[in-house]
Amino acid sequence: MRVWRFRCTACGKTFTRLPSFLLPFKHYVVKEIEGVMRHLCDGGQLSQAPSAAEESTLRRWWKEYSVKMQEWAGLLESRIYELSCRTPSVIKLSTHPLKRLETILSRLLPLPARWTVMVKALYWLPSSHPLCLSSPSGYGINWCQILEKGVDSS
């Protein structure tokens, strides 16, 4: 597998452009991590999670991503509401972080179907550098274009 590395000419830092099936600093593919998160969010037992990873790894994923996914959803919701100049009447907060992300992502321009919910959320979030995820040609964060197409605040 080829992973591209880049060096910023301004600051000298190096960056890696990961394929869309990997998350930064993880040894497992995002589909497996998301599958475990969905299983646990749906009330499944840790010992029956759909992964060969050790339970200590599954617990770390839960501790990290159960919080991060709610934060990602909140950031995306805030950005859409801020730019649409509309205040939502009621924001429904789901306790299921993946379902909450799916709801907010459905209000944005579609991304490749093969991308997981977590990858799609990370694509839309501002990062410290734009090379954190690979993106197909023609895709890019253009909030003006998003707002021109309209954002449903319901």
MIDOSE-1310 file (N, C-alpha, C; in nm, 2 decimals, decimal comma, always signed):
residues 154
mrvw	+0,09/-0,12/+0,00/+0,00/+0,00/+0,00/+0,09/+0,12/+0,00; +0,06/+0,22/-0,09/+0,13/+0,34/-0,09/+0,07/+0,45/-0,01; +0,15/+0,51/+0,08/+0,10/+0,62/+0,16/+0,19/+0,74/+0,13; +0,12/+0,85/+0,09/+0,20/+0,97/+0,05/+0,24/+1,05/+0,17
rfrc	+0,36/+1,10/+0,17/+0,41/+1,19/+0,27/+0,45/+1,32/+0,20; +0,42/+1,43/+0,27/+0,44/+1,57/+0,22/+0,51/+1,65/+0,32; +0,59/+1,74/+0,28/+0,66/+1,84/+0,37/+0,61/+1,98/+0,34; +0,57/+2,05/+0,44/+0,52/+2,19/+0,43/+0,65/+2,27/+0,41
tacg	+0,64/+2,35/+0,30/+0,76/+2,44/+0,27/+0,77/+2,56/+0,37; +0,65/+2,59/+0,43/+0,65/+2,70/+0,52/+0,71/+2,67/+0,66; +0,66/+2,55/+0,72/+0,69/+2,52/+0,85/+0,79/+2,40/+0,86; +0,80/+2,32/+0,75/+0,89/+2,21/+0,75/+0,83/+2,08/+0,81
ktft	+0,70/+2,08/+0,86/+0,64/+1,97/+0,91/+0,61/+1,87/+0,80; +0,60/+1,74/+0,83/+0,56/+1,64/+0,73/+0,42/+1,59/+0,76; +0,35/+1,56/+0,66/+0,21/+1,52/+0,67/+0,19/+1,39/+0,58; +0,10/+1,31/+0,63/+0,07/+1,18/+0,56/-0,07/+1,19/+0,50
rlps	-0,09/+1,16/+0,38/-0,22/+1,15/+0,32/-0,26/+1,00/+0,33; -0,35/+0,97/+0,42/-0,40/+0,84/+0,44/-0,51/+0,80/+0,34; -0,51/+0,67/+0,31/-0,63/+0,62/+0,23/-0,75/+0,63/+0,32; -0,87/+0,64/+0,25/-0,99/+0,66/+0,33/-1,03/+0,55/+0,42
fllp	-0,97/+0,43/+0,42/-1,00/+0,32/+0,51/-0,92/+0,32/+0,63; -0,83/+0,42/+0,65/-0,75/+0,43/+0,77/-0,77/+0,55/+0,85; -0,76/+0,54/+0,98/-0,77/+0,66/+1,07/-0,63/+0,69/+1,12; -0,59/+0,81/+1,14/-0,46/+0,85/+1,19/-0,43/+0,77/+1,32
fkhy	-0,31/+0,72/+1,33/-0,26/+0,65/+1,45/-0,33/+0,53/+1,50; -0,40/+0,46/+1,41/-0,47/+0,34/+1,44/-0,42/+0,22/+1,36; -0,42/+0,10/+1,42/-0,36/-0,02/+1,36/-0,47/-0,10/+1,29; -0,60/-0,06/+1,31/-0,71/-0,13/+1,25/-0,78/-0,04/+1,15
vvke	-0,84/-0,10/+1,05/-0,92/-0,02/+0,95/-1,04/+0,04/+1,01; -1,08/+0,16/+0,96/-1,19/+0,23/+1,02/-1,32/+0,15/+1,01; -1,34/+0,07/+0,91/-1,46/-0,01/+0,91/-1,48/-0,10/+1,03; -1,37/-0,16/+1,07/-1,37/-0,24/+1,19/-1,40/-0,16/+1,32
iegv	-1,33/-0,05/+1,33/-1,35/+0,04/+1,45/-1,50/+0,09/+1,45; -1,55/+0,13/+1,34/-1,68/+0,18/+1,33/-1,78/+0,07/+1,36; -1,75/-0,05/+1,31/-1,84/-0,17/+1,34/-1,85/-0,20/+1,49; -1,74/-0,19/+1,56/-1,74/-0,21/+1,70/-1,82/-0,10/+1,77
mrhl	-1,79/+0,03/+1,73/-1,87/+0,14/+1,79/-2,02/+0,12/+1,77; -2,06/+0,08/+1,65/-2,20/+0,07/+1,62/-2,26/-0,04/+1,71; -2,18/-0,15/+1,72/-2,23/-0,27/+1,81/-2,24/-0,22/+1,95; -2,15/-0,15/+2,01/-2,16/-0,10/+2,14/-2,26/+0,01/+2,16
cdgg	-2,28/+0,10/+2,07/-2,38/+0,20/+2,07/-2,52/+0,14/+2,07; -2,53/+0,03/+2,00/-2,66/-0,04/+1,99/-2,69/-0,13/+2,12; -2,60/-0,12/+2,21/-2,62/-0,20/+2,34/-2,55/-0,33/+2,34; -2,47/-0,36/+2,24/-2,40/-0,49/+2,24/-2,29/-0,50/+2,35
qlsq	-2,26/-0,63/+2,38/-2,16/-0,66/+2,48/-2,02/-0,65/+2,42; -1,92/-0,60/+2,50/-1,79/-0,59/+2,46/-1,73/-0,72/+2,41; -1,76/-0,82/+2,48/-1,71/-0,96/+2,45/-1,77/-1,01/+2,32; -1,87/-0,96/+2,27/-1,94/-1,00/+2,15/-1,92/-0,91/+2,03
apsa	-1,83/-0,81/+2,05/-1,80/-0,71/+1,94/-1,74/-0,78/+1,82; -1,78/-0,73/+1,70/-1,73/-0,79/+1,58/-1,59/-0,75/+1,54; -1,49/-0,79/+1,62/-1,35/-0,76/+1,60/-1,27/-0,87/+1,67; -1,15/-0,89/+1,61/-1,05/-0,98/+1,67/-0,96/-0,90/+1,76
aees	-0,98/-0,77/+1,77/-0,89/-0,69/+1,86/-0,92/-0,73/+2,01; -0,82/-0,71/+2,09/-0,83/-0,74/+2,23/-0,93/-0,65/+2,30; -0,99/-0,70/+2,41/-1,09/-0,62/+2,47/-1,03/-0,49/+2,52; -0,91/-0,48/+2,56/-0,85/-0,36/+2,61/-0,85/-0,25/+2,49
tlrr	-0,82/-0,30/+2,37/-0,83/-0,21/+2,25/-0,97/-0,16/+2,23; -1,07/-0,25/+2,24/-1,21/-0,22/+2,22/-1,25/-0,11/+2,32; -1,20/-0,13/+2,45/-1,24/-0,03/+2,55/-1,18/+0,11/+2,52; -1,05/+0,11/+2,47/-0,99/+0,23/+2,43/-1,06/+0,30/+2,32
wwke	-1,11/+0,22/+2,22/-1,19/+0,28/+2,11/-1,31/+0,34/+2,16; -1,38/+0,27/+2,25/-1,51/+0,32/+2,31/-1,48/+0,45/+2,38; -1,38/+0,45/+2,47/-1,35/+0,57/+2,55/-1,32/+0,69/+2,46; -1,24/+0,66/+2,35/-1,20/+0,77/+2,26/-1,31/+0,82/+2,17
ysvk	-1,38/+0,72/+2,10/-1,47/+0,76/+1,99/-1,61/+0,79/+2,04; -1,65/+0,74/+2,15/-1,79/+0,77/+2,20/-1,80/+0,92/+2,23; -1,69/+0,98/+2,27/-1,68/+1,12/+2,30/-1,65/+1,20/+2,17; -1,55/+1,15/+2,09/-1,52/+1,23/+1,97/-1,63/+1,24/+1,87
mqew	-1,71/+1,13/+1,85/-1,81/+1,13/+1,75/-1,92/+1,23/+1,79; -1,95/+1,25/+1,92/-2,05/+1,35/+1,97/-1,99/+1,49/+1,94; -1,86/+1,51/+1,97/-1,80/+1,63/+1,94/-1,80/+1,67/+1,79; -1,77/+1,57/+1,71/-1,77/+1,59/+1,56/-1,91/+1,63/+1,52
agll	-2,01/+1,56/+1,57/-2,15/+1,60/+1,53/-2,18/+1,74/+1,57; -2,15/+1,77/+1,69/-2,17/+1,91/+1,74/-2,10/+2,02/+1,66; -1,98/+1,99/+1,62/-1,90/+2,09/+1,54/-1,97/+2,10/+1,40; -2,01/+1,99/+1,34/-2,07/+2,00/+1,21/-2,21/+2,07/+1,22
esri	-2,29/+2,04/+1,32/-2,42/+2,10/+1,34/-2,40/+2,25/+1,36; -2,31/+2,29/+1,44/-2,28/+2,43/+1,47/-2,24/+2,51/+1,35; -2,15/+2,45/+1,27/-2,10/+2,51/+1,15/-2,22/+2,53/+1,05; -2,30/+2,43/+1,03/-2,41/+2,44/+0,93/-2,51/+2,55/+0,98
yels	-2,55/+2,54/+1,10/-2,64/+2,64/+1,15/-2,59/+2,78/+1,15; -2,46/+2,80/+1,18/-2,39/+2,93/+1,18/-2,39/+2,99/+1,03; -2,36/+2,90/+0,94/-2,35/+2,95/+0,80/-2,49/+2,96/+0,73; -2,59/+2,89/+0,78/-2,72/+2,90/+0,71/-2,80/+3,02/+0,76
crtp	-2,75/+3,09/+0,87/-2,81/+3,20/+0,92/-2,95/+3,17/+0,98; -2,97/+3,04/+1,01/-3,10/+3,00/+1,07/-3,07/+2,93/+1,20; -3,15/+2,97/+1,30/-3,14/+2,90/+1,42/-3,24/+2,78/+1,43; -3,20/+2,67/+1,46/-3,29/+2,55/+1,46/-3,39/+2,57/+1,57
svik	-3,51/+2,53/+1,55/-3,61/+2,54/+1,66/-3,58/+2,44/+1,77; -3,54/+2,32/+1,74/-3,50/+2,22/+1,84/-3,39/+2,13/+1,78; -3,29/+2,12/+1,86/-3,18/+2,02/+1,81/-3,21/+1,89/+1,89; -3,23/+1,79/+1,81/-3,24/+1,66/+1,87/-3,11/+1,60/+1,89
lsth	-3,07/+1,57/+2,02/-2,94/+1,51/+2,05/-2,96/+1,36/+2,07; -2,90/+1,29/+1,98/-2,91/+1,14/+1,99/-2,80/+1,09/+2,08; -2,84/+1,00/+2,16/-2,73/+0,94/+2,25/-2,65/+0,84/+2,17; -2,69/+0,81/+2,05/-2,62/+0,71/+1,96/-2,53/+0,80/+1,87
plkr	-2,40/+0,81/+1,90/-2,32/+0,90/+1,82/-2,31/+0,88/+1,67; -2,32/+0,75/+1,63/-2,31/+0,72/+1,48/-2,44/+0,77/+1,42; -2,56/+0,75/+1,48/-2,68/+0,79/+1,42/-2,69/+0,95/+1,41; -2,64/+1,01/+1,52/-2,63/+1,16/+1,52/-2,55/+1,21/+1,40
leti	-2,43/+1,14/+1,38/-2,34/+1,18/+1,27/-2,41/+1,15/+1,14; -2,48/+1,04/+1,12/-2,55/+1,01/+1,00/-2,65/+1,11/+0,96; -2,72/+1,16/+1,07/-2,83/+1,26/+1,05/-2,76/+1,39/+0,99; -2,66/+1,44/+1,06/-2,60/+1,56/+1,01/-2,53/+1,55/+0,88
lsrl	-2,47/+1,43/+0,85/-2,40/+1,41/+0,72/-2,50/+1,41/+0,61; -2,63/+1,37/+0,64/-2,73/+1,36/+0,54/-2,77/+1,50/+0,49; -2,73/+1,61/+0,57/-2,76/+1,75/+0,53/-2,65/+1,81/+0,45; -2,54/+1,74/+0,43/-2,43/+1,79/+0,35/-2,42/+1,72/+0,22
lplp	-2,34/+1,78/+0,13/-2,32/+1,71/+0,00/-2,27/+1,57/+0,02; -2,32/+1,48/-0,07/-2,28/+1,34/-0,05/-2,14/+1,31/-0,08; -2,08/+1,22/-0,01/-1,94/+1,17/-0,03/-1,95/+1,03/-0,08; -1,84/+0,97/-0,12/-1,84/+0,84/-0,17/-1,91/+0,74/-0,08
arwt	-1,99/+0,65/-0,13/-2,07/+0,56/-0,05/-1,97/+0,46/+0,02; -1,86/+0,43/-0,03/-1,77/+0,34/+0,03/-1,70/+0,39/+0,16; -1,71/+0,52/+0,18/-1,65/+0,59/+0,30/-1,74/+0,56/+0,42; -1,69/+0,53/+0,53/-1,76/+0,51/+0,65/-1,81/+0,64/+0,71
vmvk	-1,90/+0,64/+0,80/-1,96/+0,76/+0,87/-1,84/+0,84/+0,93; -1,75/+0,77/+1,00/-1,64/+0,84/+1,07/-1,55/+0,91/+0,97; -1,52/+0,85/+0,86/-1,44/+0,91/+0,76/-1,51/+1,03/+0,70; -1,64/+1,02/+0,67/-1,71/+1,13/+0,61/-1,71/+1,25/+0,71
alyw	-1,73/+1,22/+0,84/-1,73/+1,33/+0,94/-1,59/+1,40/+0,94; -1,49/+1,32/+0,94/-1,35/+1,38/+0,94/-1,32/+1,46/+0,82; -1,38/+1,42/+0,71/-1,36/+1,49/+0,58/-1,41/+1,63/+0,59; -1,53/+1,65/+0,66/-1,59/+1,78/+0,67/-1,54/+1,87/+0,78
lpss	-1,47/+1,81/+0,87/-1,42/+1,88/+0,99/-1,29/+1,95/+0,95; -1,27/+2,07/+1,00/-1,14/+2,14/+0,97/-1,03/+2,06/+1,04; -0,92/+2,04/+0,98/-0,81/+1,97/+1,04/-0,69/+2,07/+1,05; -0,58/+2,02/+1,11/-0,46/+2,11/+1,12/-0,39/+2,11/+0,98
hplc	-0,43/+2,02/+0,90/-0,37/+2,02/+0,76/-0,46/+1,95/+0,67; -0,48/+2,00/+0,54/-0,58/+1,94/+0,45/-0,55/+1,80/+0,40; -0,43/+1,75/+0,43/-0,39/+1,62/+0,37/-0,42/+1,50/+0,46; -0,51/+1,52/+0,56/-0,53/+1,41/+0,65/-0,61/+1,29/+0,60
lssp	-0,69/+1,32/+0,50/-0,77/+1,21/+0,43/-0,76/+1,23/+0,28; -0,77/+1,12/+0,21/-0,77/+1,13/+0,07/-0,90/+1,17/+0,02; -0,91/+1,24/-0,08/-1,04/+1,28/-0,13/-1,05/+1,27/-0,28; -1,16/+1,22/-0,34/-1,17/+1,20/-0,48/-1,17/+1,34/-0,55
sgyg	-1,13/+1,34/-0,68/-1,13/+1,47/-0,75/-1,27/+1,52/-0,75; -1,28/+1,65/-0,74/-1,41/+1,72/-0,75/-1,47/+1,74/-0,61; -1,40/+1,69/-0,51/-1,45/+1,70/-0,37/-1,37/+1,80/-0,30; -1,42/+1,89/-0,22/-1,35/+1,98/-0,14/-1,45/+2,06/-0,06
inwc	-1,41/+2,10/+0,06/-1,50/+2,17/+0,15/-1,52/+2,31/+0,09; -1,64/+2,34/+0,05/-1,68/+2,47/+0,00/-1,82/+2,50/+0,06; -1,81/+2,57/+0,18/-1,93/+2,59/+0,25/-2,03/+2,68/+0,18; -1,98/+2,77/+0,09/-2,07/+2,85/+0,01/-2,15/+2,77/-0,08
qile	-2,09/+2,67/-0,14/-2,17/+2,58/-0,23/-2,27/+2,50/-0,15; -2,23/+2,46/-0,03/-2,33/+2,38/+0,05/-2,45/+2,47/+0,08; -2,43/+2,59/+0,12/-2,54/+2,68/+0,15/-2,62/+2,72/+0,03; -2,56/+2,73/-0,09/-2,64/+2,76/-0,21/-2,73/+2,65/-0,24
kgvd	-2,69/+2,52/-0,21/-2,78/+2,41/-0,23/-2,89/+2,40/-0,13; -2,87/+2,47/-0,02/-2,97/+2,47/+0,09/-2,94/+2,37/+0,20; -2,96/+2,41/+0,32/-2,94/+2,32/+0,43/-3,07/+2,31/+0,51; -3,12/+2,19/+0,52/-3,24/+2,16/+0,59/-3,21/+2,17/+0,74
ss	-3,28/+2,26/+0,81/-3,25/+2,27/+0,96/-3,35/+2,19/+1,04; -3,43/+2,11/+0,98/-3,53/+2,03/+1,06/-3,46/+1,90/+1,11
